[in-house]
Amino acid sequence: MSLPASLPIPDEVLDIARTLEGAGYETWCVGGALRDTLLEHPHSDYDLATAATPAQVQALFKRTAPVGEKYGTVGVLDRHRVVHEVTTFRQDVATDGRHAVVSFGVSIDDDLARRDFTINALAYHPIRHDWRDPFRGEPDIRHGVVRAVGDAAQRFREDYLRILRALRFAARFRFSIEPDTWAAAVAGADGLTRLSAERVRDEWFKGLASAHSVAELVKLWRESGAAAHLIPELERVSSELLDRASAVGPSRRDPILLTALLSADPAATLRRLKASGAEIDRVAAIAAGPESPAGPDDTSVRRWLAATGRAADDLLAIWSMRHGGTPPWAESVAGIRGRGEPLTRGALAIGGSDLQEIGATGKRIGEILAALLERVLDDPSLNTRESLLALAREML
């Protein structure tokens, strides 16, 4: 691998760069898209770094969006209303391990010097086709190495999230972490507790979604000390279960489902990571189960589907990861759903108003509907208005 003479920059990004350069503001393509292009990996849009301040960027473009002006980033909307991030050249003035105070008015080389790893510290000029690689990121990309820019311990003290990013990049690209960088990460693991739960959660989810191997990601979290400080549940996961999780390809990975698989108490884990209420409810339903129906027959499967509700698909997926292969009752699930067999009170052919018409009142209405659902779960053919009303009259 070597730095190519030119890159196929999208026209929309080129238009933004030309506008900035035409106004006298030096502008470069930066970020992970350059790294991923050199690795021939799919990537998102190119980010731009420029000498223009956020106010100057906003003055040049009619349509912008606030992305992170405090840190010098403005979103510029192209004609398709796609947002492209444009960030002013910056350098860190002060950091506390979680956030940085930045100053503007510096050069592209100063901007690259504040980056986390050499593989992310490249810049490409989309008009002149020049490269900047002051920290030899291209050889590290070529040799598969994650190496901190400058002093690794200082990089991590500036923002401890960079430790988790190092683990994620190593697991995603199957790179090794350079020895000094690894030693600094292990030594700085205590600082991870200073990170917000939200930043840890987002990095954990990104790692699960992108890792070449979930087992390798968890191994790195364990050996670095990140697991002990942030997600101690990972310390107790068996190698067999990690191998099962790794069998799921990145394109099919669901970080919530994988967290449920890898944690004995996933609801507690996600509460600690400040996940959304919906995500916590989802893993709580998975944990509540039951994991499987009492038997593979249709009646047992209908009762299981009724009991688990929206968690059924998650439980099917969890079973597949834990045991390998397709659950024995999966075909029955497909048949029940395909036939539209009722699994909830709302799917019954009659409702509360129908029961009121035949004389049911108060809580007895709910009790009768529950009893009718029990009968229909045993025999779906009973789910007709006539049959259910006849059964209901017997229960009055």
ABEGO torsion letter per residue (X at the ends): XBBBABBBBBAAAAAAAAAAAAAGBBBBBBEAAAAAAAAGBBBBBBBBBBABBAAAAAAABABBBBABAAAGBBBBBBAAGBBBBBBBBBBBABBAGABBBBBBGBBAAAAAAABABAAAABBBBAAAGBBBBAAGAAAAAAAGBBBBBEBAAAAAAABAAAAAAAAAAAAAAGBBBBAAAAAAAAAAAAAAAABBAAAAAAAAAAAAAABABAAAAAAAAAAAGAAAAABAAAAABBAAAAAAAAABBAAABBAAAAAAAABABAAAAAAAAGBBAAAAAAAAAAAAOBABBABABAAAAAAAAAAAEAAAAAAAAAAAAAAEEBBAAAAAAAAAAAAGBBABAAABABBAAAAAAAGBBEAAAAAAAAAAAAAAAABAAABBAAAAAAAAAAAX
